[in-house]
Amino acid sequence: MAGVPRLLSTLKVGISMYDLLTRFPLLTWALLCAIVQWRGLLQYMDIMNRLPLDYVYAIHIAMRLSTIGFLLLVAAAVVLRTRPSEKANGLEPRISALAGTFMMYSIPLFPRPELSTSLELASTVLILIGSVGAVVILSQLGRSFSVMAEARQLVTSGPYRFVRHPLYLTEEIATIGLFIQVASVWALLLLAVHIAFQMRRIHNEETVLTGSFPEYAAYAQITARLIPGIY
C-alpha cells in the first residue's frame, strides 16, 4: 500500500505532461500566426506610408490589429484554460476539430487576383467584423475555450444568451472575407469542406455538452445554434 501514493503521484505528473503536450501545438500555431500578422502589418504600413491615406487604410489597420488580438487571446486561453470534465469519444471528433480549425488558414494560400475597390472594402470589413467579434466572444469564453469537442464550463452569458456557437459564426464571417480575396472554384470547394467540418464540430460539441450539463437541453431550446431566428 505504501507504493499507492507514489503511483498516484506518477500518474498525476504523466497526465499533466500529456495536458501540456496537447496545448503546445495550438499555442505555437497561434503565436506563429500572430507574429506573421504583425510582420505583415508593419510591411503594409511601410508601403502605405508612401501613398495617400484613406479610410480603407484605417479599416485594414483595425482588421489586422483585431486579428492579432484574437490570436494572442487564443494563445492565452490555451495556457489558462481548465482541464475538461468530459471529451468526445473516437477519432472523428478530433479530425473534424483539427480540420475545421486549420483549414480556414489555407484559404489565403490561394493566388490573389486584383480586386475592385468595392470587393477589397467588402473583404476587409467582413474580416474586421469577424475578428473583432471573435475577440469579444473569446474574452467571454475565457478558460472554457477549446478546440476539441470538450466540456469545461457552460457559458450562457454575453453573446451566448442568443447564440450557442457565436465564435463559429464570427470565424465564418472572417473566413468569407478571406475567400473574397482569393475567390475561385477551388477556393470555394475548400470553403465548403471547411464549413462542413465546422458543422460537424458543432454537432460533436453539443453532444458532449448535453451529456455533461443537464441544463444544456433547456438552454438549447431558447437559443439559436448560429443565427437568431434562422438557424
C-alpha positions in Angstrom: 0.0 0.0 0.0 3.0 2.3 0.6 3.5 2.4 -3.2 0.0 3.7 -3.9 0.7 7.4 -3.2 3.8 7.2 -5.3 1.9 5.6 -8.2 -0.8 8.3 -8.0 1.8 11.0 -8.0 3.4 9.5 -11.1 0.1 9.2 -12.8 -0.7 12.9 -12.0 2.7 14.0 -13.4 2.0 11.9 -16.5 -1.4 13.5 -17.0 0.0 16.9 -16.5 2.7 16.3 -19.1 0.0 15.0 -21.6 -2.1 18.0 -20.9 0.9 20.3 -21.6 1.7 18.5 -24.8 -1.8 18.7 -26.1 -1.8 22.5 -25.6 1.6 23.1 -27.2 0.7 22.7 -30.9 -2.2 25.2 -30.8 -0.2 27.6 -28.6 2.7 27.5 -31.0 0.4 27.9 -34.1 -1.4 30.9 -32.5 1.8 32.7 -31.6 3.4 32.0 -35.0 0.3 33.3 -36.8 0.3 36.4 -34.6 4.0 37.1 -35.5 3.3 36.6 -39.2 0.3 39.0 -38.9 2.4 41.6 -37.1 5.2 41.4 -39.7 2.5 41.7 -42.4 1.0 44.8 -40.7 4.4 46.5 -40.5 5.1 45.8 -44.2 1.7 47.1 -45.1 2.1 50.3 -43.1 5.6 50.8 -44.6 4.1 50.6 -48.1 1.0 52.7 -47.4 3.0 55.5 -45.7 4.3 56.3 -49.2 0.8 56.7 -50.6 -2.1 59.0 -49.8 -4.0 57.7 -46.7 -7.7 56.9 -46.9 -10.5 55.1 -45.0 -9.6 51.7 -46.5 -6.2 52.1 -44.9 -7.7 52.7 -41.5 -10.1 49.8 -41.7 -7.3 47.5 -42.9 -5.1 48.5 -39.9 -8.0 47.9 -37.5 -8.7 44.5 -39.1 -5.0 43.4 -38.7 -4.8 44.6 -35.1 -8.1 42.8 -34.2 -6.8 39.6 -35.8 -3.5 39.8 -33.9 -5.5 40.4 -30.7 -7.7 37.4 -31.4 -4.6 35.2 -31.9 -3.0 36.4 -28.7 -6.2 35.7 -26.8 -6.3 32.2 -28.3 -2.7 31.7 -27.0 -3.6 33.0 -23.5 -6.8 30.8 -23.4 -4.8 27.7 -24.4 -2.4 28.3 -21.5 -5.0 29.3 -18.9 -7.9 27.0 -19.8 -9.1 24.4 -17.3 -8.9 20.7 -17.8 -12.0 19.3 -19.5 -14.6 17.4 -17.4 -15.8 15.4 -20.5 -14.5 14.7 -24.0 -16.0 13.3 -27.2 -15.1 9.7 -27.9 -13.5 8.4 -31.1 -11.2 9.7 -33.8 -13.8 11.5 -35.9 -14.4 14.4 -33.5 -10.7 15.1 -33.3 -10.2 15.0 -37.1 -13.2 17.3 -37.5 -11.9 19.8 -34.9 -8.5 20.0 -36.4 -9.7 20.2 -40.0 -12.3 22.8 -39.1 -9.8 24.9 -37.2 -6.8 24.8 -39.6 -8.5 24.5 -43.0 -9.6 28.1 -43.0 -5.9 29.2 -42.7 -5.3 27.6 -46.0 -7.6 29.9 -47.9 -5.1 32.8 -48.0 -2.6 30.5 -49.7 -4.6 30.6 -53.0 -3.5 33.1 -55.7 -4.9 36.5 -55.0 -6.3 38.3 -58.1 -6.6 42.0 -58.5 -9.8 43.2 -56.7 -12.0 46.2 -57.3 -12.2 48.8 -54.5 -15.7 47.6 -53.5 -14.6 44.0 -53.2 -11.5 44.9 -51.3 -13.6 47.0 -48.9 -16.2 44.3 -48.5 -13.5 41.7 -47.8 -11.7 44.0 -45.2 -15.0 44.9 -43.5 -16.1 41.2 -43.1 -12.6 40.2 -41.8 -12.8 43.2 -39.3 -16.3 42.3 -38.1 -15.4 38.6 -37.8 -12.1 39.3 -36.0 -13.5 41.9 -33.6 -16.4 39.6 -32.8 -14.1 36.7 -32.2 -12.1 38.8 -29.8 -15.2 39.8 -27.8 -16.6 36.2 -27.7 -13.2 34.6 -26.8 -12.9 37.1 -23.9 -16.4 36.0 -22.8 -15.5 32.3 -23.2 -12.2 32.6 -21.2 -10.9 29.5 -19.7 -13.6 27.4 -21.2 -12.1 27.8 -24.7 -11.4 24.5 -26.5 -10.6 23.3 -30.0 -11.7 19.7 -29.5 -15.2 18.7 -28.5 -14.8 19.0 -24.7 -16.8 20.2 -21.8 -15.4 22.6 -19.2 -17.9 25.2 -18.0 -21.2 26.0 -19.6 -21.1 29.7 -20.7 -24.6 31.2 -21.3 -23.9 34.9 -20.8 -22.9 37.7 -23.2 -23.4 36.6 -26.9 -24.1 33.1 -25.6 -27.5 34.3 -24.4 -28.7 34.4 -28.0 -26.4 32.0 -29.9 -25.0 28.7 -28.8 -21.9 28.9 -31.1 -21.1 32.6 -31.7 -17.4 32.0 -32.1 -18.0 29.8 -35.1 -20.3 32.4 -36.6 -17.7 35.2 -36.3 -14.9 32.9 -37.6 -17.0 32.1 -40.7 -17.7 35.8 -41.3 -13.9 36.4 -41.3 -13.3 33.3 -43.4 -15.8 34.5 -46.1 -14.0 37.8 -46.1 -10.7 35.9 -46.8 -12.5 33.9 -49.5 -13.5 37.1 -51.4 -9.8 37.9 -51.7 -9.0 34.6 -53.5 -12.3 33.7 -55.0 -12.0 30.7 -57.3 -13.7 27.3 -57.9 -11.0 25.5 -55.8 -11.2 28.1 -53.0 -15.0 27.7 -53.0 -14.6 23.9 -52.7 -12.2 24.3 -49.8 -14.6 26.8 -48.1 -17.5 24.3 -48.5 -15.5 21.4 -47.0 -14.3 23.7 -44.1 -17.9 24.7 -43.3 -19.0 21.0 -43.4 -16.3 20.2 -40.8 -17.4 23.2 -38.7 -21.0 21.9 -38.7 -19.8 18.5 -37.7 -17.8 20.1 -34.8 -21.0 21.9 -33.6 -22.8 18.5 -33.6 -20.0 16.9 -31.6 -19.7 19.7 -29.1 -23.5 19.8 -28.5 -23.4 16.0 -27.9 -20.7 16.4 -25.2 -22.3 19.4 -23.6 -25.7 17.7 -23.5 -24.2 14.8 -21.7 -22.2 16.9 -19.3 -24.7 19.6 -18.3 -28.3 18.7 -17.6 -29.4 22.3 -18.1 -28.0 22.4 -21.7 -31.1 20.9 -23.3 -33.3 23.7 -21.9 -30.7 26.3 -22.9 -30.6 24.9 -26.4 -34.4 25.4 -26.7 -34.3 29.1 -26.1 -31.2 30.0 -28.2 -30.3 29.7 -31.9 -27.5 27.5 -33.0 -25.8 30.1 -35.2 -28.1 32.8 -36.5 -31.0 34.0 -34.3 -34.4 33.4 -36.0 -32.9 31.4 -38.8 -30.8 28.5 -37.5 
